[in-house]
């Protein structure tokens, strides 16, 4: 008969919660893939900064710090608290070529690493990454299709 597991007492530190929201516009959004026009990305970033967006309201209610980063919003959002990490004004239309150059992609990934390191140094123990950009479901679906070697119709449920 198996020995019972010894009692293990774990301590969880759920203080120092932080949400990072990276915001950018997608060049292909001009194809009408979203119910909202592209300029809504900037409006949503502004709402997060003014703490009126759902993400910021939930963060505040749970004692979680929230940071908003402009990685590539087409029109600059002038609002207190915006972190400017802009690489370019929106990505290119990926139906016509690469959305970003290799250098831009590495810069975007590097921005995420740098901000995460900075936040950890301030005492964060839980970090939730997020993103905001009109058309982001299309971009995510395209990446999932490529990485999983599945046809777009299967990834999006278009074949249901």
DSSP file (Angstrom, degrees, kcal/mol; ACC not computed):
  #  RESIDUE AA STRUCTURE BP1 BP2  ACC     N-H-->O    O-->H-N    N-H-->O    O-->H-N    TCO  KAPPA ALPHA  PHI   PSI    X-CA   Y-CA   Z-CA
    1    1 A X              0   0    0      0, 0.0     2,-0.1     0, 0.0     0, 0.0   0.000 360.0 360.0 360.0 140.2    0.0    0.0    0.0
    2    2 A X        -     0   0    0      1,-0.1     2,-0.2     3,-0.0     3,-0.1  -0.359 360.0-113.4 -69.6 143.7    1.3    3.5   -0.9
    3    3 A X        -     0   0    0      1,-0.1    -1,-0.1    -2,-0.1     3,-0.1  -0.512  37.2-106.4 -71.1 141.2    2.5    5.8    1.8
    4    4 A X        -     0   0    0     -2,-0.2     2,-0.1     1,-0.1    -1,-0.1  -0.389  41.0 -98.2 -67.0 150.2    0.4    8.8    2.3
    5    5 A X        -     0   0    0      1,-0.1    -1,-0.1    -3,-0.1     3,-0.1  -0.455  41.2-112.1 -67.6 137.4    1.8   12.1    1.1
    6    6 A X        -     0   0    0     -2,-0.1     2,-0.3     1,-0.1    -1,-0.1  -0.348  41.4 -91.5 -65.8 153.1    3.5   14.1    3.8
    7    7 A X        -     0   0    0     -3,-0.1     2,-0.5     1,-0.0    -1,-0.1  -0.507  44.6-162.5 -68.2 125.6    1.8   17.3    4.7
    8    8 A X        -     0   0    0     -2,-0.3     2,-0.7    -3,-0.1    -1,-0.0  -0.949   5.9-159.2-114.7 126.7    3.2   20.1    2.6
    9    9 A X        -     0   0    0     -2,-0.5     2,-0.4     2,-0.0    -2,-0.0  -0.908  13.7-173.1-107.6 111.6    2.7   23.7    3.6
   10   10 A X        -     0   0    0     -2,-0.7     2,-0.5     2,-0.0    -2,-0.0  -0.814  13.4-147.5-104.1 143.7    3.1   26.1    0.7
   11   11 A X        -     0   0    0     -2,-0.4     2,-0.5     2,-0.0    -2,-0.0  -0.947  11.5-160.8-110.9 127.2    3.1   29.8    1.0
   12   12 A X        -     0   0    0     -2,-0.5     2,-0.7     2,-0.0    -2,-0.0  -0.901   6.1-154.4-108.4 133.5    1.8   31.8   -1.9
   13   13 A X        +     0   0    0     -2,-0.5    -2,-0.0     1,-0.1     0, 0.0  -0.904  21.0 167.0-107.7 106.9    2.6   35.4   -2.3
   14   14 A X        +     0   0    0     -2,-0.7     3,-0.2     3,-0.0     2,-0.2   0.089  43.2 107.1-107.4  23.2   -0.2   37.1   -4.3
   15   15 A X        +     0   0    0      1,-0.2   110,-0.7   109,-0.0   111,-0.3  -0.468  60.6  47.4 -88.3 171.0    0.9   40.6   -3.5
   16   16 A X  S    S+     0   0    0    108,-0.2   109,-1.8     1,-0.2   110,-1.4   0.936  73.4 178.6  65.2  47.7    2.5   42.8   -6.2
   17   17 A X  E     +a  126   0A   0     46,-0.4    48,-2.3    -3,-0.2     2,-0.3  -0.625   0.8 177.9 -84.8 141.0    0.0   42.1   -8.9
   18   18 A X  E     -ab 127  65A   0    108,-2.1   110,-2.7    -2,-0.3     2,-0.5  -0.990  19.0-159.3-148.1 134.1    0.6   43.8  -12.2
   19   19 A X  E     -ab 128  66A   0     46,-2.8    48,-2.8    -2,-0.3     2,-0.5  -0.959   8.9-161.2-112.5 129.1   -1.1   43.8  -15.6
   20   20 A X  E     -ab 129  67A   0    108,-2.1   110,-2.5    -2,-0.5     2,-0.6  -0.949   4.4-166.4-108.1 123.9    0.8   45.0  -18.7
   21   21 A X  E     -ab 130  68A   0     46,-2.9    48,-3.0    -2,-0.5     2,-0.5  -0.943   3.1-161.5-114.5 115.2   -1.3   45.9  -21.7
   22   22 A X  E     -ab 131  69A   0    108,-2.6   110,-2.2    -2,-0.6     2,-0.4  -0.839  12.7-161.2 -95.6 125.2    0.5   46.3  -25.0
   23   23 A X  E     +ab 132  70A   0     46,-3.1    48,-2.5    -2,-0.5    49,-1.8  -0.897  21.4 145.4-116.4 135.0   -1.5   48.3  -27.5
   24   24 A X  E     - b   0  72A   0    108,-2.0    49,-0.3    -2,-0.4     2,-0.3  -0.979  39.5-118.8-160.3 153.0   -1.0   48.5  -31.3
   25   25 A X        -     0   0    0     47,-2.1    66,-2.0    -2,-0.3     2,-0.5  -0.683  24.8-133.5 -92.9 151.0   -3.0   48.8  -34.5
   26   26 A X    >   -     0   0    0    108,-0.7     3,-1.7    -2,-0.3     4,-0.2  -0.913   4.3-144.3-108.3 127.0   -3.1   46.1  -37.2
   27   27 A X  G >  S+     0   0    0     -2,-0.5     3,-1.0    65,-0.5    66,-0.4   0.798  98.7  58.7 -59.5 -31.2   -2.6   47.2  -40.8
   28   28 A X  G >  S+     0   0    0     64,-0.5     3,-2.4     1,-0.2     5,-0.3   0.591  79.0  88.8 -77.3  -8.9   -5.0   44.5  -42.1
   29   29 A X  G X  S+     0   0    0     -3,-1.7     3,-2.0     1,-0.3     4,-0.4   0.733  70.2  77.3 -61.2 -19.7   -7.9   45.9  -39.9
   30   30 A X  G <  S+     0   0    0     -3,-1.0    -1,-0.3     1,-0.3    -2,-0.1   0.656  78.7  73.1 -63.1 -13.8   -8.7   48.1  -42.9
   31   31 A X  G <  S-     0   0    0     -3,-2.4    -1,-0.3    -4,-0.0    -2,-0.2   0.442 115.6-111.8 -79.9   0.7  -10.2   45.0  -44.5
   32   32 A X    <   +     0   0    0     -3,-2.0    -2,-0.1    -4,-0.1    -3,-0.1   0.852  67.2 147.3  75.5  34.6  -13.1   45.3  -42.0
   33   33 A X        +     0   0    0     -4,-0.4     2,-0.3    -5,-0.3   102,-0.1   0.548  59.2  56.7 -79.8  -6.9  -12.3   42.2  -40.0
   34   34 A X  S    S-     0   0    0     -5,-0.4     4,-0.1     2,-0.2   100,-0.0  -0.859  80.5-126.4-124.5 157.4  -13.7   43.7  -36.8
   35   35 A X  S    S+     0   0    0     -2,-0.3     2,-0.3     2,-0.1    -1,-0.1   0.716  98.7  61.4 -70.2 -20.0  -17.0   45.2  -35.7
   36   36 A X  S    S-     0   0    0      2,-0.0    -2,-0.2     1,-0.0    -4,-0.1  -0.828  89.5-115.3-109.3 145.9  -15.0   48.3  -34.6
   37   37 A X    >   -     0   0    0     -2,-0.3     3,-1.9     1,-0.1     4,-0.2  -0.380  36.6-103.5 -71.9 159.4  -12.9   50.6  -36.8
   38   38 A X  T >  S+     0   0    0      1,-0.3     3,-2.0     2,-0.2     4,-0.4   0.780 113.4  70.4 -56.0 -33.3   -9.1   50.7  -36.1
   39   39 A X  T 3> S+     0   0    0      1,-0.3     4,-1.3     2,-0.2     3,-0.5   0.667  80.5  78.4 -63.5 -13.1   -9.2   54.1  -34.3
   40   40 A X  H <> S+     0   0    0     -3,-1.9     4,-2.9     1,-0.2    -1,-0.3   0.759  78.6  71.1 -66.9 -23.6  -10.9   52.4  -31.4
   41   41 A X  H <> S+     0   0    0     -3,-2.0     4,-2.3    -4,-0.2    -1,-0.2   0.949 100.8  44.5 -55.6 -49.3   -7.5   50.9  -30.3
   42   42 A X  H  > S+     0   0    0     -3,-0.5     4,-2.3    -4,-0.4    -1,-0.2   0.882 112.3  52.1 -63.3 -38.9   -6.5   54.4  -29.2
   43   43 A X  H  X S+     0   0    0     -4,-1.3     4,-2.2     2,-0.2    -1,-0.2   0.900 110.7  47.8 -64.1 -40.4   -9.8   55.0  -27.5
   44   44 A X  H  X S+     0   0    0     -4,-2.9     4,-2.3     2,-0.2    -2,-0.2   0.887 110.2  51.8 -69.0 -38.1   -9.5   51.8  -25.6
   45   45 A X  H  X S+     0   0    0     -4,-2.3     4,-2.2    -5,-0.2    -2,-0.2   0.927 111.1  48.5 -61.3 -43.9   -5.9   52.6  -24.5
   46   46 A X  H  X S+     0   0    0     -4,-2.3     4,-2.2     1,-0.2    -2,-0.2   0.894 109.5  52.5 -62.8 -40.4   -7.1   56.0  -23.3
   47   47 A X  H  <>S+     0   0    0     -4,-2.2     5,-2.9     2,-0.2     6,-1.3   0.883 108.5  50.8 -64.4 -38.1  -10.0   54.3  -21.4
   48   48 A X  H ><5S+     0   0    0     -4,-2.3     3,-1.0     4,-0.2    -1,-0.2   0.928 111.4  47.9 -63.1 -43.7   -7.5   51.9  -19.7
   49   49 A X  H 3<5S+     0   0    0     -4,-2.2    -2,-0.2     1,-0.3    -1,-0.2   0.847 112.4  48.0 -66.3 -34.2   -5.4   54.9  -18.7
   50   50 A X  T 3<5S-     0   0    0     -4,-2.2    -1,-0.3    -5,-0.2    -2,-0.2   0.428 113.9-121.3 -85.8   1.9   -8.4   56.8  -17.4
   51   51 A X  T < 5S+     0   0    0     -3,-1.0    -3,-0.2    -4,-0.3    -2,-0.1   0.834  84.4 110.9  61.5  37.1   -9.5   53.6  -15.5
   52   52 A X      < +     0   0    0     -5,-2.9    -4,-0.2    -6,-0.1     2,-0.1   0.500  50.0  94.3-112.3  -9.7  -12.9   53.4  -17.2
   53   53 A X  S  > S-     0   0    0     -6,-1.3     4,-2.3    -9,-0.1     3,-0.3  -0.485  87.2-112.9 -79.3 154.1  -12.2   50.2  -19.3
   54   54 A X  H  > S+     0   0    0      1,-0.2     4,-2.7     2,-0.2     5,-0.3   0.889 115.3  54.6 -54.6 -43.4  -13.2   46.8  -17.9
   55   55 A X  H  > S+     0   0    0      1,-0.2     4,-2.2     2,-0.2    -1,-0.2   0.904 111.7  43.3 -60.2 -42.2   -9.5   45.7  -17.5
   56   56 A X  H  > S+     0   0    0     -3,-0.3     4,-2.5     2,-0.2    -1,-0.2   0.848 112.8  51.9 -75.1 -32.8   -8.6   48.7  -15.4
   57   57 A X  H  X S+     0   0    0     -4,-2.3     4,-2.3     2,-0.2    -2,-0.2   0.931 113.1  44.7 -66.2 -44.9  -11.8   48.6  -13.3
   58   58 A X  H  X S+     0   0    0     -4,-2.7     4,-1.0    -5,-0.2    -2,-0.2   0.907 113.6  51.0 -65.6 -41.6  -11.2   44.9  -12.5
   59   59 A X  H ><>S+     0   0    0     -4,-2.2     5,-2.9    -5,-0.3     3,-0.8   0.949 111.7  46.5 -59.9 -49.5   -7.5   45.6  -11.8
   60   60 A X  H ><5S+     0   0    0     -4,-2.5     3,-1.5     1,-0.2    -1,-0.2   0.899 109.0  54.9 -61.0 -41.5   -8.3   48.4   -9.5
   61   61 A X  H 3<5S+     0   0    0     -4,-2.3    -1,-0.2     1,-0.3    -2,-0.2   0.732 113.0  44.0 -64.8 -21.1  -11.0   46.4   -7.7
   62   62 A X  T <<5S-     0   0    0     -4,-1.0    -1,-0.3    -3,-0.8    -2,-0.2   0.160 116.7-108.1-111.5  17.8   -8.4   43.7   -7.0
   63   63 A X  T < 5 +     0   0    0     -3,-1.5     2,-0.5     1,-0.2   -46,-0.4   0.860  69.9 147.6  62.7  36.4   -5.5   45.9   -5.9
   64   64 A X      < -     0   0    0     -5,-2.9    -1,-0.2    -6,-0.1   -46,-0.2  -0.899  46.4-131.5-111.1 130.2   -3.6   45.3   -9.2
   65   65 A X  E     -b   18   0A   0    -48,-2.3   -46,-2.8    -2,-0.5     2,-0.4  -0.546  23.4-158.5 -75.2 143.1   -1.4   47.8  -10.9
   66   66 A X  E     -b   19   0A   0    -48,-0.2     2,-0.4    -2,-0.2   -46,-0.2  -0.990   8.1-169.4-128.1 131.3   -2.0   48.3  -14.6
   67   67 A X  E     -b   20   0A   0    -48,-2.8   -46,-2.9    -2,-0.4     2,-0.5  -0.958   7.8-154.6-119.8 139.2    0.4   49.7  -17.2
   68   68 A X  E     -b   21   0A   0     13,-0.5    15,-2.3    -2,-0.4     2,-0.5  -0.956  10.1-166.0-116.3 127.5   -0.5   50.7  -20.7
   69   69 A X  E     -bc  22  83A   0    -48,-3.0   -46,-3.1    -2,-0.5     2,-1.0  -0.948  17.4-143.9-118.8 128.8    2.1   50.7  -23.4
   70   70 A X  E     +bc  23  84A   0     13,-2.8    15,-1.9    -2,-0.5   -46,-0.2  -0.796  32.3 160.6 -88.2 101.5    1.8   52.2  -26.9
   71   71 A X  E    S-     0   0A   0    -48,-2.5    16,-3.2    -2,-1.0    17,-0.9   0.745  80.2 -19.4 -91.6 -29.1    3.7   49.7  -29.0
   72   72 A X  E    S+b   24   0A   0    -49,-1.8   -47,-2.1    14,-0.2    18,-1.5   0.124  73.5 161.6-174.3  41.8    2.2   50.8  -32.3
   73   73 A X        -     0   0    0    -50,-0.4     4,-0.1   -49,-0.3   -34,-0.1  -0.585  40.0-133.7 -72.3 132.7   -1.0   52.7  -32.0
   74   74 A X  S    S+     0   0    0     -2,-0.3     2,-0.5    15,-0.2    -1,-0.1   0.892  93.5  38.9 -57.3 -44.9   -1.6   54.6  -35.4
   75   75 A X  S    S-     0   0    0    -36,-0.0    -1,-0.1    -3,-0.0    -3,-0.1  -0.935 100.0-110.1-110.8 127.2   -2.5   57.9  -33.7
   76   76 A X        -     0   0    0     -2,-0.5     2,-0.8     1,-0.1    -2,-0.1  -0.279  25.9-135.1 -58.2 132.3   -0.5   58.8  -30.6
   77   77 A X        -     0   0    0      2,-0.1     2,-1.1    -4,-0.1    -1,-0.1  -0.816  13.7-158.4 -91.7 110.4   -2.7   58.7  -27.4
   78   78 A X        +     0   0    0     -2,-0.8     2,-0.3     2,-0.0    -2,-0.0  -0.774  42.8 124.5 -92.1  98.8   -2.0   61.8  -25.4
   79   79 A X    >   -     0   0    0     -2,-1.1     3,-1.8     3,-0.0    -2,-0.1  -0.970  66.9 -96.3-155.1 136.1   -3.1   60.7  -21.9
   80   80 A X  T 3  S+     0   0    0     -2,-0.3     3,-0.1     1,-0.2    -2,-0.0  -0.270 108.3  29.3 -55.2 136.7   -1.2   60.8  -18.6
   81   81 A X  T 3  S+     0   0    0      1,-0.3   -13,-0.5   -31,-0.0    -1,-0.2   0.261  80.3 140.5  98.5 -11.1    0.3   57.4  -17.8
   82   82 A X    <   -     0   0    0     -3,-1.8     2,-0.7   -15,-0.1    -1,-0.3  -0.480  43.8-145.9 -68.5 130.9    0.9   56.2  -21.3
   83   83 A X  E     -c   69   0A   0    -15,-2.3   -13,-2.8    -2,-0.2     2,-0.9  -0.886  11.7-142.9 -97.9 116.6    4.2   54.4  -21.7
   84   84 A X  E     +c   70   0A   0     -2,-0.7   -13,-0.1   -15,-0.2   -15,-0.1  -0.709  45.5 141.9 -87.6 107.8    5.7   55.1  -25.1
   85   85 A X        +     0   0    0    -15,-1.9    -1,-0.1    -2,-0.9    26,-0.1  -0.103  28.2 165.6-126.9  30.7    7.4   52.1  -26.5
   86   86 A X        +     0   0    0      1,-0.2   -14,-0.2   -14,-0.0   -15,-0.2  -0.244  20.1 177.5 -59.4 129.9    6.2   52.7  -30.1
   87   87 A X  S    S-     0   0    0    -16,-3.2     2,-0.3     1,-0.5   -15,-0.2   0.785  70.4 -26.9 -96.3 -42.3    8.0   50.7  -32.7
   88   88 A X  S    S-     0   0    0    -17,-0.9     2,-1.1    16,-0.0    -1,-0.5  -0.956  74.4 -85.4-162.7 165.6    6.0   52.0  -35.6
   89   89 A X  S    S-     0   0    0     -2,-0.3   -15,-0.2    -3,-0.1   -16,-0.2  -0.745  96.5 -36.2 -84.4 100.7    2.5   53.4  -36.3
   90   90 A X  S    S-     0   0    0    -18,-1.5   -64,-0.2    -2,-1.1    -1,-0.1   0.491  80.7 -83.4  59.4 154.6    0.5   50.2  -36.8
   91   91 A X        -     0   0    0    -66,-2.0     9,-0.2     1,-0.1     8,-0.1  -0.333  49.7 -97.1 -76.7 165.4    1.8   47.0  -38.5
   92   92 A X        -     0   0    0      7,-2.5     2,-0.7     6,-0.1   -65,-0.5  -0.382  50.6 -84.7 -75.6 163.6    1.7   46.6  -42.2
   93   93 A X    >   -     0   0    0    -66,-0.4     3,-2.0     1,-0.2     4,-0.4  -0.609  37.1-154.7 -71.5 110.9   -1.2   44.7  -43.8
   94   94 A X  T 3  S+     0   0    0     -2,-0.7    -1,-0.2     1,-0.3     5,-0.1   0.577  88.4  70.6 -71.3  -6.3   -0.1   41.0  -43.5
   95   95 A X  T 3  S+     0   0    0      1,-0.2    -1,-0.3     3,-0.1     3,-0.1   0.602 106.5  40.0 -79.0  -9.4   -2.2   40.1  -46.5
   96   96 A X  S <  S-     0   0    0     -3,-2.0     2,-0.3     1,-0.3    -2,-0.2   0.419 132.3 -53.7-115.0  -3.0    0.3   42.0  -48.7
   97   97 A X  S    S-     0   0    0     -4,-0.4    -1,-0.3    -3,-0.1     2,-0.1  -0.980  92.7 -11.3 157.2-164.6    3.6   41.0  -47.0
   98   98 A X        -     0   0    0     -2,-0.3    -6,-0.1     1,-0.1     3,-0.1  -0.417  47.1-147.6 -67.1 135.3    5.3   40.9  -43.6
   99   99 A X  S    S+     0   0    0      1,-0.2    -7,-2.5    -2,-0.1     2,-0.3   0.849  83.8  10.5 -69.8 -35.0    3.4   42.8  -40.9
  100  100 A X  S    S-     0   0    0     -9,-0.2    -1,-0.2    -6,-0.0     2,-0.1  -0.975  81.0-112.3-141.1 152.8    6.7   43.7  -39.2
  101  101 A X     >  -     0   0    0     -2,-0.3     4,-2.3     1,-0.1     5,-0.2  -0.359  38.2-106.1 -74.4 166.7   10.4   43.4  -40.1
  102  102 A X  H  > S+     0   0    0      1,-0.2     4,-2.5     2,-0.2     5,-0.2   0.903 123.1  52.0 -59.2 -41.2   12.5   41.0  -38.1
  103  103 A X  H  > S+     0   0    0      1,-0.2     4,-2.2     2,-0.2    -1,-0.2   0.911 109.5  48.4 -63.0 -43.5   14.1   43.9  -36.4
  104  104 A X  H  > S+     0   0    0      2,-0.2     4,-2.4     1,-0.2    -1,-0.2   0.897 110.9  51.7 -63.7 -40.1   10.7   45.3  -35.4
  105  105 A X  H  X S+     0   0    0     -4,-2.3     4,-2.4     2,-0.2     5,-0.2   0.936 110.8  46.9 -62.2 -47.1    9.6   41.9  -34.1
  106  106 A X  H  X S+     0   0    0     -4,-2.5     4,-2.8     1,-0.2    -1,-0.2   0.875 111.0  52.9 -63.2 -36.9   12.7   41.6  -31.9
  107  107 A X  H  X S+     0   0    0     -4,-2.2     4,-2.5     2,-0.2    -1,-0.2   0.911 109.1  49.2 -64.2 -41.7   12.2   45.1  -30.6
  108  108 A X  H  X S+     0   0    0     -4,-2.4     4,-1.8     2,-0.2    -2,-0.2   0.926 113.7  45.4 -63.6 -44.9    8.6   44.3  -29.6
  109  109 A X  H  X S+     0   0    0     -4,-2.4     4,-2.2     1,-0.2    -2,-0.2   0.922 112.8  51.6 -64.1 -43.1    9.7   41.1  -27.8
  110  110 A X  H  X S+     0   0    0     -4,-2.8     4,-2.9     1,-0.2    -2,-0.2   0.883 105.3  55.6 -60.7 -39.6   12.6   43.0  -26.2
  111  111 A X  H  X S+     0   0    0     -4,-2.5     4,-2.6     1,-0.2     5,-0.2   0.921 107.7  49.7 -58.0 -44.0   10.2   45.7  -25.0
  112  112 A X  H  X S+     0   0    0     -4,-1.8     4,-2.2     1,-0.2    -2,-0.2   0.919 112.1  46.9 -61.9 -44.3    8.1   43.0  -23.3
  113  113 A X  H  X S+     0   0    0     -4,-2.2     4,-2.6     2,-0.2    -2,-0.2   0.924 112.8  49.4 -62.4 -45.3   11.2   41.6  -21.6
  114  114 A X  H  X S+     0   0    0     -4,-2.9     4,-2.4     1,-0.2    -2,-0.2   0.921 112.9  46.0 -61.9 -45.2   12.4   45.0  -20.5
  115  115 A X  H  X S+     0   0    0     -4,-2.6     4,-2.4    -5,-0.2    -1,-0.2   0.891 112.1  51.6 -66.9 -38.1    9.1   46.0  -19.0
  116  116 A X  H  X S+     0   0    0     -4,-2.2     4,-2.5    -5,-0.2    -2,-0.2   0.937 110.7  47.9 -63.1 -46.0    8.7   42.6  -17.3
  117  117 A X  H  X S+     0   0    0     -4,-2.6     4,-2.2     1,-0.2    -2,-0.2   0.924 111.8  50.7 -58.7 -44.4   12.1   42.9  -15.7
  118  118 A X  H  X S+     0   0    0     -4,-2.4     4,-0.9     1,-0.2    -1,-0.2   0.916 111.6  47.0 -60.7 -43.7   11.4   46.5  -14.6
  119  119 A X  H ><>S+     0   0    0     -4,-2.4     5,-1.7     1,-0.2     3,-0.6   0.880 109.0  53.6 -69.1 -37.7    8.1   45.4  -13.0
  120  120 A X  H ><5S+     0   0    0     -4,-2.5     3,-1.8     1,-0.2    -1,-0.2   0.905 105.0  56.0 -61.5 -40.3    9.7   42.5  -11.2
  121  121 A X  H 3<5S+     0   0    0     -4,-2.2    -1,-0.2     1,-0.3    -2,-0.2   0.752 100.8  58.7 -64.4 -23.0   12.3   44.9   -9.7
  122  122 A X  T <<5S-     0   0    0     -4,-0.9    -1,-0.3    -3,-0.6    -2,-0.2   0.470 130.7 -92.0 -84.9  -0.7    9.4   46.9   -8.3
  123  123 A X  T < 5 +     0   0    0     -3,-1.8    -3,-0.2     1,-0.3     2,-0.2   0.562  68.6 158.6 106.5   9.8    8.2   43.9   -6.3
  124  124 A X      < +     0   0    0     -5,-1.7    -1,-0.3     1,-0.2  -107,-0.2  -0.474  13.9 173.5 -69.3 135.2    5.7   42.3   -8.7
  125  125 A X  S    S+     0   0    0   -109,-1.8     2,-0.4  -110,-0.7  -108,-0.2   0.606  71.8  42.4-110.6 -24.4    5.0   38.6   -8.0
  126  126 A X  E     -a   17   0A   0   -110,-1.4  -108,-2.1  -111,-0.3     2,-0.5  -0.990  67.5-176.5-127.4 123.8    2.2   38.1  -10.4
  127  127 A X  E     -a   18   0A   0     -2,-0.4     2,-0.6  -110,-0.2  -108,-0.2  -0.981   6.6-168.0-124.7 126.5    2.3   39.5  -13.9
  128  128 A X  E     -a   19   0A   0   -110,-2.7  -108,-2.1    -2,-0.5     2,-0.2  -0.944  12.3-151.4-113.9 112.6   -0.5   39.2  -16.4
  129  129 A X  E     +a   20   0A   0     -2,-0.6     2,-0.3  -110,-0.2  -108,-0.2  -0.589  22.4 170.0 -81.1 145.6    0.4   40.2  -20.0
  130  130 A X  E     -a   21   0A   0   -110,-2.5  -108,-2.6    -2,-0.2     2,-0.3  -0.935  17.5-152.9-145.5 168.8   -2.4   41.6  -22.2
  131  131 A X  E     -a   22   0A   0     -2,-0.3     2,-0.4  -110,-0.3  -108,-0.2  -0.984   1.8-162.7-144.8 155.5   -2.8   43.3  -25.5
  132  132 A X  E     +a   23   0A   0   -110,-2.2  -108,-2.0    -2,-0.3     2,-0.2  -0.986  29.9 128.1-141.2 127.8   -5.3   45.6  -27.1
  133  133 A X    >   -     0   0    0     -2,-0.4     3,-2.2  -110,-0.2     4,-0.2  -0.718  57.6-107.8-177.4 127.1   -5.7   46.3  -30.8
  134  134 A X  T 3  S+     0   0    0    -96,-0.4  -108,-0.7     1,-0.3  -105,-0.2  -0.421 111.4  26.7 -61.1 128.5   -8.6   46.2  -33.2
  135  135 A X  T >> S+     0   0    0     -2,-0.2     4,-1.9  -102,-0.1     3,-0.5   0.449  80.3 130.5  95.8   3.8   -8.2   43.1  -35.3
  136  136 A X  H <>  +     0   0    0     -3,-2.2     4,-2.6     1,-0.2     5,-0.2   0.799  67.4  58.4 -64.2 -28.0   -6.2   41.2  -32.7
  137  137 A X  H 3> S+     0   0    0      2,-0.2     4,-2.4    -4,-0.2    -1,-0.2   0.894 106.3  49.1 -67.4 -37.3   -8.4   38.1  -33.0
  138  138 A X  H <> S+     0   0    0     -3,-0.5     4,-2.4     2,-0.2    -2,-0.2   0.928 112.2  47.7 -65.4 -44.8   -7.5   37.9  -36.7
  139  139 A X  H  X S+     0   0    0     -4,-1.9     4,-2.3     2,-0.2    -2,-0.2   0.926 113.6  47.6 -61.9 -44.7   -3.8   38.3  -36.0
  140  140 A X  H  X S+     0   0    0     -4,-2.6     4,-2.6     1,-0.2    -2,-0.2   0.906 111.9  49.9 -63.2 -42.2   -4.0   35.6  -33.2
  141  141 A X  H  X S+     0   0    0     -4,-2.4     4,-2.4     2,-0.2    -1,-0.2   0.894 109.7  51.0 -64.2 -40.2   -5.9   33.3  -35.5
  142  142 A X  H  X S+     0   0    0     -4,-2.4     4,-2.1     2,-0.2    -2,-0.2   0.926 112.2  46.4 -63.9 -44.4   -3.4   33.7  -38.3
  143  143 A X  H  X S+     0   0    0     -4,-2.3     4,-3.1     2,-0.2     5,-0.3   0.924 112.2  50.3 -63.9 -43.9   -0.4   33.0  -36.0
  144  144 A X  H  X S+     0   0    0     -4,-2.6     4,-2.3     1,-0.2     6,-0.3   0.901 109.2  52.5 -60.9 -40.4   -2.2   29.9  -34.5
  145  145 A X  H  X>S+     0   0    0     -4,-2.4     5,-1.4    -5,-0.2     4,-0.7   0.927 114.4  41.8 -60.6 -45.6   -2.9   28.6  -38.0
  146  146 A X  H ><5S+     0   0    0     -4,-2.1     3,-0.5     2,-0.2    -2,-0.2   0.945 117.5  45.3 -68.1 -48.7    0.8   29.0  -39.0
  147  147 A X  H 3<5S+     0   0    0     -4,-3.1    -2,-0.2     1,-0.2    -1,-0.2   0.815 120.5  39.3 -68.5 -30.3    2.2   27.6  -35.7
  148  148 A X  H 3<5S-     0   0    0     -4,-2.3    -1,-0.2    -5,-0.3    -2,-0.2   0.491 102.6-128.0 -97.3  -3.8   -0.2   24.7  -35.5
  149  149 A X  T <<5 +     0   0    0     -4,-0.7     2,-0.3    -3,-0.5    -3,-0.2   0.866  63.1 138.1  56.8  38.6   -0.1   23.9  -39.2
  150  150 A X      < -     0   0    0     -5,-1.4    -1,-0.2    -6,-0.3    -2,-0.1  -0.862  61.0-102.7-110.6 148.0   -3.9   24.0  -39.3
  151  151 A X    >>  -     0   0    0     -2,-0.3     4,-1.8     1,-0.1     3,-1.0  -0.390  31.6-116.1 -67.0 147.2   -6.0   25.6  -42.0
  152  152 A X  H 3> S+     0   0    0      1,-0.3     4,-2.4     2,-0.2     6,-0.3   0.847 114.1  60.1 -51.6 -37.7   -7.5   29.0  -41.1
  153  153 A X  H 3>>S+     0   0    0      1,-0.2     5,-1.4     2,-0.2     6,-1.2   0.870 106.7  46.0 -61.2 -36.7  -11.0   27.7  -41.3
  154  154 A X  H <45S+     0   0    0     -3,-1.0    -1,-0.2     3,-0.2    -2,-0.2   0.886 112.5  49.7 -73.8 -38.1  -10.3   25.1  -38.6
  155  155 A X  H  <5S+     0   0    0     -4,-1.8    -2,-0.2     1,-0.2    -1,-0.2   0.882 118.3  38.9 -65.9 -38.7   -8.7   27.6  -36.3
  156  156 A X  H  <5S-     0   0    0     -4,-2.4    -1,-0.2    -5,-0.2    -2,-0.2   0.532 110.6-114.5 -92.3  -6.8  -11.5   30.1  -36.6
  157  157 A X  T ><5S+     0   0    0     -4,-0.8     3,-1.7    -5,-0.2    -3,-0.2   0.608  72.9 136.9  82.8  11.2  -14.4   27.6  -36.6
  158  158 A X  T 3 < +     0   0    0     -5,-1.4    -4,-0.2    -6,-0.3    -5,-0.1   0.658  66.7  56.3 -66.1 -15.7  -15.2   28.6  -40.2
  159  159 A X  T 3         0   0    0     -6,-1.2    -1,-0.3     1,-0.2    -5,-0.1   0.317 360.0 360.0 -98.9   9.3  -15.7   24.9  -41.1
  160  160 A X    <         0   0    0     -3,-1.7    -1,-0.2    -7,-0.2    -2,-0.1   0.484 360.0 360.0 -75.6 360.0  -18.3   24.3  -38.4
